[in-house]
Amino acid sequence: MPLDPSPTAGQEQAFVPPQPHEHLTSATTRNMLLIQSALLQGAREYLCDEGFVELLPPVVGPVTDPGCRGAKQVDIDYYGRRYKLMTSVIFYKQAALLAHPKIFYIAPCVRLEPFTTSSTLRHLTEFHQIDVEAADTSREEMLEICQGVVRGALQRVIKQLPHVLDELGRDPEAFTDLLEQSFPSVRHMDVVETLHKLGHEQNPDGEIDWEGEALISRQHTRPFFITDYPKGSRGFPDRESRTLPGRLRNFDLVAPEGYGELCSGSEREGDYTRVIERMRETGENPAKYEWYLKTFKEGGIPQSAGFGLGAQRLTRYAAGLHSVWQASAFPKLPGVMAP
């Protein structure tokens, strides 16, 4: 059933989170937490079966992911130096491949999103990602892994918790298509063309905006990938195509029914000189990334591909929740005071 953007009486679908006692004792939250636990178990099982090693993620560092759609980074005083809370562990995933060629984290992230995102139903300032990275891996291979993670996670829920889905009013049949058919891929330029036909004025050179993302999401019955974003729309870690100059070897995974983006990923630029060029193209100062670039020089971070899949967003989709804050035990919405 397509997502209804308007909360209905009796379904605990308020736009602003209640106080912790009310939230944590509600039937919706208790059922959500069971589903979230099963999703993470299913994702871990799939990745471990595929030979991935789970590592513990860093929480602070001298730099973090620069490409977060206008979200601000959080600075902390780290013994007299300015460090960051992780908005994403992307650089640490790549470096960790020096230890093991296939790794993943369940990583906490903090992003000070613009106040306007508090009404999108899919933004939190504090959330977790299933962060995956593999050396010597193409985008197409990573699309298969991403699909496997989502399928494995949802299969665990459907198998173990059908009664919980029923209590939440979520029909397991909503997942039939994704379990039985491959996730389709659509190029960014084709998504832009479709949105224009639907009357939405999407910028062809930028990210798919929030309204466009929700609109295109409602056109599908199973998750789908958007690939080949234009170069200026994403940060320097995304590798530029060698055969399609100006297009990036990246992707988003978008859930159907209006739920929107679940995941972003890409092939990473593995050549030191090109990394420097991409930094400058995106307005980044290479001096900020000293440890990262030094790691390249000292032994070479292997060419890789990876993604970050939002745990709360996946939970929201699986449980059929109105807003992503309902998929967090202690939700923090942009601009809203929270425990």
Disulfide bonds with the S-S distance in Angstrom:
none
